[in-house]
Amino acid sequence: MAKFMEGDAGAFESLYERYKGRIYRYVARHCGTGEQGRLLYRKVWAGFVEARSRASSPRRLKTQLYKM
């Protein structure tokens, strides 16, 4: 998280690989796997990237990921 907050693109890829399954399963369980689910899944990741500039610490950034 700290490297991602510093702007490291490789760190984002690592975080994406680590959390993509968990987030996808959560979205699929609540919204399905159709267009609505895919849209929400993309919005979560876009929001995570956007939250990077607002988070004060890596721990807060991880919290933001799960809030989305």
Gaussian input, Z-matrix of N, CA and C with variables (Angstrom, degrees):
# hf/3-21g

backbone

0 1
 N
 C     1     B1
 C     2     B2     1     A1
 N     3     B3     2     A2     1     D1
 C     4     B4     3     A3     2     D2
 C     5     B5     4     A4     3     D3
 N     6     B6     5     A5     4     D4
 C     7     B7     6     A6     5     D5
 C     8     B8     7     A7     6     D6
 N     9     B9     8     A8     7     D7
 C    10    B10     9     A9     8     D8
 C    11    B11    10    A10     9     D9
 N    12    B12    11    A11    10    D10
 C    13    B13    12    A12    11    D11
 C    14    B14    13    A13    12    D12
 N    15    B15    14    A14    13    D13
 C    16    B16    15    A15    14    D14
 C    17    B17    16    A16    15    D15
 N    18    B18    17    A17    16    D16
 C    19    B19    18    A18    17    D17
 C    20    B20    19    A19    18    D18
 N    21    B21    20    A20    19    D19
 C    22    B22    21    A21    20    D20
 C    23    B23    22    A22    21    D21
 N    24    B24    23    A23    22    D22
 C    25    B25    24    A24    23    D23
 C    26    B26    25    A25    24    D24
 N    27    B27    26    A26    25    D25
 C    28    B28    27    A27    26    D26
 C    29    B29    28    A28    27    D27
 N    30    B30    29    A29    28    D28
 C    31    B31    30    A30    29    D29
 C    32    B32    31    A31    30    D30
 N    33    B33    32    A32    31    D31
 C    34    B34    33    A33    32    D32
 C    35    B35    34    A34    33    D33
 N    36    B36    35    A35    34    D34
 C    37    B37    36    A36    35    D35
 C    38    B38    37    A37    36    D36
 N    39    B39    38    A38    37    D37
 C    40    B40    39    A39    38    D38
 C    41    B41    40    A40    39    D39
 N    42    B42    41    A41    40    D40
 C    43    B43    42    A42    41    D41
 C    44    B44    43    A43    42    D42
 N    45    B45    44    A44    43    D43
 C    46    B46    45    A45    44    D44
 C    47    B47    46    A46    45    D45
 N    48    B48    47    A47    46    D46
 C    49    B49    48    A48    47    D47
 C    50    B50    49    A49    48    D48
 N    51    B51    50    A50    49    D49
 C    52    B52    51    A51    50    D50
 C    53    B53    52    A52    51    D51
 N    54    B54    53    A53    52    D52
 C    55    B55    54    A54    53    D53
 C    56    B56    55    A55    54    D54
 N    57    B57    56    A56    55    D55
 C    58    B58    57    A57    56    D56
 C    59    B59    58    A58    57    D57
 N    60    B60    59    A59    58    D58
 C    61    B61    60    A60    59    D59
 C    62    B62    61    A61    60    D60
 N    63    B63    62    A62    61    D61
 C    64    B64    63    A63    62    D62
 C    65    B65    64    A64    63    D63
 N    66    B66    65    A65    64    D64
 C    67    B67    66    A66    65    D65
 C    68    B68    67    A67    66    D66
 N    69    B69    68    A68    67    D67
 C    70    B70    69    A69    68    D68
 C    71    B71    70    A70    69    D69
 N    72    B72    71    A71    70    D70
 C    73    B73    72    A72    71    D71
 C    74    B74    73    A73    72    D72
 N    75    B75    74    A74    73    D73
 C    76    B76    75    A75    74    D74
 C    77    B77    76    A76    75    D75
 N    78    B78    77    A77    76    D76
 C    79    B79    78    A78    77    D77
 C    80    B80    79    A79    78    D78
 N    81    B81    80    A80    79    D79
 C    82    B82    81    A81    80    D80
 C    83    B83    82    A82    81    D81
 N    84    B84    83    A83    82    D82
 C    85    B85    84    A84    83    D83
 C    86    B86    85    A85    84    D84
 N    87    B87    86    A86    85    D85
 C    88    B88    87    A87    86    D86
 C    89    B89    88    A88    87    D87
 N    90    B90    89    A89    88    D88
 C    91    B91    90    A90    89    D89
 C    92    B92    91    A91    90    D90
 N    93    B93    92    A92    91    D91
 C    94    B94    93    A93    92    D92
 C    95    B95    94    A94    93    D93
 N    96    B96    95    A95    94    D94
 C    97    B97    96    A96    95    D95
 C    98    B98    97    A97    96    D96
 N    99    B99    98    A98    97    D97
 C   100   B100    99    A99    98    D98
 C   101   B101   100   A100    99    D99
 N   102   B102   101   A101   100   D100
 C   103   B103   102   A102   101   D101
 C   104   B104   103   A103   102   D102
 N   105   B105   104   A104   103   D103
 C   106   B106   105   A105   104   D104
 C   107   B107   106   A106   105   D105
 N   108   B108   107   A107   106   D106
 C   109   B109   108   A108   107   D107
 C   110   B110   109   A109   108   D108
 N   111   B111   110   A110   109   D109
 C   112   B112   111   A111   110   D110
 C   113   B113   112   A112   111   D111
 N   114   B114   113   A113   112   D112
 C   115   B115   114   A114   113   D113
 C   116   B116   115   A115   114   D114
 N   117   B117   116   A116   115   D115
 C   118   B118   117   A117   116   D116
 C   119   B119   118   A118   117   D117
 N   120   B120   119   A119   118   D118
 C   121   B121   120   A120   119   D119
 C   122   B122   121   A121   120   D120
 N   123   B123   122   A122   121   D121
 C   124   B124   123   A123   122   D122
 C   125   B125   124   A124   123   D123
 N   126   B126   125   A125   124   D124
 C   127   B127   126   A126   125   D125
 C   128   B128   127   A127   126   D126
 N   129   B129   128   A128   127   D127
 C   130   B130   129   A129   128   D128
 C   131   B131   130   A130   129   D129
 N   132   B132   131   A131   130   D130
 C   133   B133   132   A132   131   D131
 C   134   B134   133   A133   132   D132
 N   135   B135   134   A134   133   D133
 C   136   B136   135   A135   134   D134
 C   137   B137   136   A136   135   D135
 N   138   B138   137   A137   136   D136
 C   139   B139   138   A138   137   D137
 C   140   B140   139   A139   138   D138
 N   141   B141   140   A140   139   D139
 C   142   B142   141   A141   140   D140
 C   143   B143   142   A142   141   D141
 N   144   B144   143   A143   142   D142
 C   145   B145   144   A144   143   D143
 C   146   B146   145   A145   144   D144
 N   147   B147   146   A146   145   D145
 C   148   B148   147   A147   146   D146
 C   149   B149   148   A148   147   D147
 N   150   B150   149   A149   148   D148
 C   151   B151   150   A150   149   D149
 C   152   B152   151   A151   150   D150
 N   153   B153   152   A152   151   D151
 C   154   B154   153   A153   152   D152
 C   155   B155   154   A154   153   D153
 N   156   B156   155   A155   154   D154
 C   157   B157   156   A156   155   D155
 C   158   B158   157   A157   156   D156
 N   159   B159   158   A158   157   D157
 C   160   B160   159   A159   158   D158
 C   161   B161   160   A160   159   D159
 N   162   B162   161   A161   160   D160
 C   163   B163   162   A162   161   D161
 C   164   B164   163   A163   162   D162
 N   165   B165   164   A164   163   D163
 C   166   B166   165   A165   164   D164
 C   167   B167   166   A166   165   D165
 N   168   B168   167   A167   166   D166
 C   169   B169   168   A168   167   D167
 C   170   B170   169   A169   168   D168
 N   171   B171   170   A170   169   D169
 C   172   B172   171   A171   170   D170
 C   173   B173   172   A172   171   D171
 N   174   B174   173   A173   172   D172
 C   175   B175   174   A174   173   D173
 C   176   B176   175   A175   174   D174
 N   177   B177   176   A176   175   D175
 C   178   B178   177   A177   176   D176
 C   179   B179   178   A178   177   D177
 N   180   B180   179   A179   178   D178
 C   181   B181   180   A180   179   D179
 C   182   B182   181   A181   180   D180
 N   183   B183   182   A182   181   D181
 C   184   B184   183   A183   182   D182
 C   185   B185   184   A184   183   D183
 N   186   B186   185   A185   184   D184
 C   187   B187   186   A186   185   D185
 C   188   B188   187   A187   186   D186
 N   189   B189   188   A188   187   D187
 C   190   B190   189   A189   188   D188
 C   191   B191   190   A190   189   D189
 N   192   B192   191   A191   190   D190
 C   193   B193   192   A192   191   D191
 C   194   B194   193   A193   192   D192
 N   195   B195   194   A194   193   D193
 C   196   B196   195   A195   194   D194
 C   197   B197   196   A196   195   D195
 N   198   B198   197   A197   196   D196
 C   199   B199   198   A198   197   D197
 C   200   B200   199   A199   198   D198
 N   201   B201   200   A200   199   D199
 C   202   B202   201   A201   200   D200
 C   203   B203   202   A202   201   D201

   B1=1.4425
   B2=1.5318
   B3=1.3133
   B4=1.4622
   B5=1.5287
   B6=1.3152
   B7=1.4628
   B8=1.5209
   B9=1.3244
   B10=1.4595
   B11=1.5229
   B12=1.3189
   B13=1.4698
   B14=1.5271
   B15=1.3303
   B16=1.4659
   B17=1.5267
   B18=1.3322
   B19=1.4578
   B20=1.5145
   B21=1.3026
   B22=1.4580
   B23=1.5358
   B24=1.3361
   B25=1.4641
   B26=1.5285
   B27=1.3082
   B28=1.4590
   B29=1.5162
   B30=1.3116
   B31=1.4606
   B32=1.5256
   B33=1.3347
   B34=1.4694
   B35=1.5251
   B36=1.3114
   B37=1.4651
   B38=1.5248
   B39=1.3100
   B40=1.4544
   B41=1.5323
   B42=1.3234
   B43=1.4633
   B44=1.5248
   B45=1.3203
   B46=1.4572
   B47=1.5297
   B48=1.3178
   B49=1.4673
   B50=1.5241
   B51=1.3073
   B52=1.4626
   B53=1.5246
   B54=1.3298
   B55=1.4581
   B56=1.5200
   B57=1.3321
   B58=1.4640
   B59=1.5266
   B60=1.3083
   B61=1.4633
   B62=1.5125
   B63=1.3022
   B64=1.4709
   B65=1.5228
   B66=1.3185
   B67=1.4594
   B68=1.5239
   B69=1.3196
   B70=1.4581
   B71=1.5276
   B72=1.3112
   B73=1.4740
   B74=1.5179
   B75=1.3204
   B76=1.4600
   B77=1.5287
   B78=1.3335
   B79=1.4625
   B80=1.5255
   B81=1.3282
   B82=1.4614
   B83=1.5279
   B84=1.3092
   B85=1.4603
   B86=1.5297
   B87=1.3291
   B88=1.4596
   B89=1.5248
   B90=1.3233
   B91=1.4730
   B92=1.5185
   B93=1.3063
   B94=1.4541
   B95=1.5205
   B96=1.3160
   B97=1.4630
   B98=1.5200
   B99=1.3031
   B100=1.4580
   B101=1.5167
   B102=1.3082
   B103=1.4703
   B104=1.5340
   B105=1.3217
   B106=1.4721
   B107=1.5292
   B108=1.3118
   B109=1.4621
   B110=1.5142
   B111=1.3315
   B112=1.4684
   B113=1.5250
   B114=1.3253
   B115=1.4622
   B116=1.5248
   B117=1.3166
   B118=1.4667
   B119=1.5243
   B120=1.3220
   B121=1.4658
   B122=1.5291
   B123=1.3237
   B124=1.4766
   B125=1.5292
   B126=1.3300
   B127=1.4649
   B128=1.5238
   B129=1.3160
   B130=1.4721
   B131=1.5228
   B132=1.3263
   B133=1.4619
   B134=1.5221
   B135=1.3147
   B136=1.4698
   B137=1.5247
   B138=1.3237
   B139=1.4605
   B140=1.5174
   B141=1.3215
   B142=1.4646
   B143=1.5254
   B144=1.3231
   B145=1.4655
   B146=1.5193
   B147=1.3081
   B148=1.4633
   B149=1.5296
   B150=1.3189
   B151=1.4724
   B152=1.5237
   B153=1.3113
   B154=1.4721
   B155=1.5218
   B156=1.3190
   B157=1.4669
   B158=1.5297
   B159=1.3161
   B160=1.4717
   B161=1.5249
   B162=1.3159
   B163=1.4661
   B164=1.5223
   B165=1.3090
   B166=1.4625
   B167=1.5251
   B168=1.3296
   B169=1.4637
   B170=1.5269
   B171=1.3232
   B172=1.4693
   B173=1.5276
   B174=1.3096
   B175=1.4629
   B176=1.5299
   B177=1.3174
   B178=1.4707
   B179=1.5300
   B180=1.3144
   B181=1.4568
   B182=1.5286
   B183=1.3096
   B184=1.4619
   B185=1.5235
   B186=1.3075
   B187=1.4618
   B188=1.5169
   B189=1.3152
   B190=1.4721
   B191=1.5292
   B192=1.3181
   B193=1.4527
   B194=1.5275
   B195=1.3135
   B196=1.4533
   B197=1.5296
   B198=1.3081
   B199=1.4639
   B200=1.5175
   B201=1.3348
   B202=1.4662
   B203=1.5011
   A1=110.35
   A2=116.83
   A3=119.65
   A4=111.25
   A5=117.29
   A6=119.93
   A7=110.93
   A8=116.83
   A9=120.32
   A10=110.57
   A11=116.87
   A12=120.93
   A13=111.09
   A14=116.49
   A15=120.97
   A16=111.88
   A17=117.53
   A18=121.11
   A19=115.39
   A20=118.32
   A21=122.43
   A22=110.01
   A23=116.94
   A24=121.85
   A25=111.59
   A26=117.48
   A27=120.93
   A28=112.17
   A29=115.85
   A30=120.27
   A31=110.37
   A32=116.83
   A33=119.04
   A34=110.00
   A35=116.76
   A36=120.06
   A37=110.93
   A38=116.30
   A39=120.98
   A40=110.88
   A41=116.95
   A42=120.86
   A43=111.13
   A44=116.27
   A45=120.28
   A46=110.06
   A47=116.20
   A48=119.78
   A49=111.68
   A50=116.04
   A51=120.69
   A52=112.84
   A53=117.67
   A54=121.37
   A55=115.32
   A56=118.95
   A57=120.61
   A58=112.61
   A59=117.88
   A60=120.71
   A61=112.35
   A62=116.72
   A63=120.88
   A64=110.83
   A65=115.24
   A66=119.61
   A67=110.38
   A68=116.68
   A69=119.72
   A70=110.81
   A71=117.46
   A72=120.39
   A73=111.17
   A74=117.22
   A75=120.64
   A76=110.69
   A77=116.44
   A78=120.89
   A79=110.27
   A80=117.47
   A81=121.24
   A82=111.14
   A83=117.11
   A84=121.47
   A85=111.09
   A86=116.78
   A87=120.34
   A88=114.27
   A89=117.77
   A90=120.56
   A91=113.36
   A92=117.92
   A93=120.82
   A94=110.91
   A95=114.91
   A96=119.95
   A97=111.84
   A98=116.71
   A99=120.94
   A100=112.04
   A101=114.98
   A102=121.24
   A103=111.92
   A104=117.53
   A105=120.77
   A106=110.68
   A107=117.40
   A108=121.04
   A109=112.54
   A110=116.36
   A111=119.83
   A112=111.22
   A113=116.39
   A114=120.55
   A115=110.66
   A116=116.45
   A117=119.95
   A118=110.82
   A119=117.63
   A120=121.49
   A121=110.15
   A122=116.66
   A123=120.43
   A124=111.00
   A125=117.10
   A126=120.56
   A127=111.36
   A128=116.45
   A129=120.01
   A130=109.82
   A131=117.45
   A132=120.24
   A133=111.81
   A134=117.35
   A135=119.60
   A136=110.20
   A137=116.52
   A138=120.98
   A139=111.89
   A140=116.19
   A141=120.56
   A142=110.55
   A143=116.42
   A144=120.22
   A145=110.15
   A146=116.66
   A147=121.05
   A148=111.57
   A149=117.30
   A150=122.00
   A151=112.13
   A152=116.74
   A153=120.87
   A154=111.50
   A155=117.61
   A156=120.34
   A157=112.35
   A158=117.04
   A159=120.46
   A160=113.69
   A161=117.12
   A162=120.65
   A163=110.50
   A164=115.62
   A165=120.34
   A166=112.81
   A167=116.92
   A168=120.65
   A169=109.28
   A170=116.72
   A171=119.33
   A172=112.59
   A173=116.34
   A174=120.20
   A175=110.86
   A176=116.60
   A177=120.45
   A178=111.12
   A179=116.61
   A180=120.32
   A181=110.22
   A182=117.33
   A183=120.75
   A184=110.19
   A185=116.90
   A186=120.85
   A187=110.44
   A188=116.83
   A189=121.25
   A190=110.95
   A191=117.15
   A192=120.86
   A193=110.39
   A194=116.89
   A195=119.75
   A196=112.39
   A197=118.32
   A198=120.83
   A199=111.97
   A200=115.15
   A201=119.25
   A202=109.45
   D1=-42.12
   D2=-178.00
   D3=-61.84
   D4=-43.08
   D5=179.11
   D6=-65.84
   D7=-38.69
   D8=176.92
   D9=-62.59
   D10=-40.13
   D11=178.97
   D12=-63.96
   D13=-27.01
   D14=178.48
   D15=-83.27
   D16=-5.07
   D17=177.04
   D18=99.40
   D19=12.82
   D20=-179.98
   D21=-74.22
   D22=113.92
   D23=-178.57
   D24=-64.77
   D25=-36.17
   D26=177.72
   D27=-63.44
   D28=-32.75
   D29=178.47
   D30=-67.02
   D31=-37.41
   D32=177.02
   D33=-62.93
   D34=-44.61
   D35=179.58
   D36=-59.25
   D37=-40.48
   D38=178.84
   D39=-64.95
   D40=-44.69
   D41=178.32
   D42=-64.61
   D43=-40.14
   D44=179.24
   D45=-61.19
   D46=-46.32
   D47=178.98
   D48=-61.55
   D49=-36.94
   D50=-177.30
   D51=-71.52
   D52=-39.05
   D53=-172.01
   D54=-107.09
   D55=-8.97
   D56=-173.57
   D57=-59.41
   D58=-41.30
   D59=-179.23
   D60=-65.65
   D61=-44.03
   D62=-179.29
   D63=-63.21
   D64=-45.15
   D65=-177.80
   D66=-69.63
   D67=-41.32
   D68=179.39
   D69=-61.67
   D70=-44.80
   D71=179.77
   D72=-62.58
   D73=-40.65
   D74=178.84
   D75=-62.59
   D76=-48.29
   D77=-179.81
   D78=-63.71
   D79=-44.46
   D80=-178.97
   D81=-62.75
   D82=-37.48
   D83=-179.70
   D84=-66.17
   D85=-35.93
   D86=-175.59
   D87=-96.73
   D88=-27.17
   D89=-175.64
   D90=-122.69
   D91=-8.40
   D92=-176.37
   D93=86.76
   D94=-178.63
   D95=-177.76
   D96=-105.76
   D97=8.71
   D98=179.34
   D99=-76.30
   D100=-163.10
   D101=-176.45
   D102=-58.65
   D103=-41.32
   D104=-179.85
   D105=-61.90
   D106=-43.18
   D107=178.53
   D108=-64.83
   D109=-43.19
   D110=179.40
   D111=-64.54
   D112=-39.27
   D113=178.85
   D114=-64.52
   D115=-44.89
   D116=179.46
   D117=-64.24
   D118=-40.50
   D119=179.12
   D120=-58.82
   D121=-45.39
   D122=178.27
   D123=-65.33
   D124=-38.25
   D125=179.72
   D126=-64.57
   D127=-37.47
   D128=178.50
   D129=-60.19
   D130=-47.69
   D131=-178.51
   D132=-68.72
   D133=-37.69
   D134=177.26
   D135=-64.99
   D136=-40.35
   D137=177.78
   D138=-65.30
   D139=-35.76
   D140=178.27
   D141=-63.52
   D142=-44.57
   D143=178.17
   D144=-62.90
   D145=-40.98
   D146=179.53
   D147=-66.96
   D148=-36.84
   D149=-178.49
   D150=-67.99
   D151=-18.48
   D152=-178.74
   D153=-54.54
   D154=-40.19
   D155=-176.98
   D156=-75.57
   D157=-20.33
   D158=-178.02
   D159=-95.05
   D160=-20.33
   D161=-175.91
   D162=-74.42
   D163=139.24
   D164=-179.17
   D165=-90.38
   D166=-16.32
   D167=-179.93
   D168=-154.72
   D169=161.90
   D170=177.25
   D171=-58.55
   D172=-35.66
   D173=179.54
   D174=-64.07
   D175=-41.46
   D176=178.28
   D177=-67.19
   D178=-34.86
   D179=178.75
   D180=-65.64
   D181=-41.69
   D182=177.54
   D183=-63.60
   D184=-39.08
   D185=176.28
   D186=-61.14
   D187=-41.10
   D188=178.57
   D189=-62.38
   D190=-38.45
   D191=178.54
   D192=-58.98
   D193=-44.67
   D194=-178.34
   D195=-77.11
   D196=-24.06
   D197=176.23
   D198=-70.05
   D199=-34.03
   D200=-178.58
   D201=-67.15

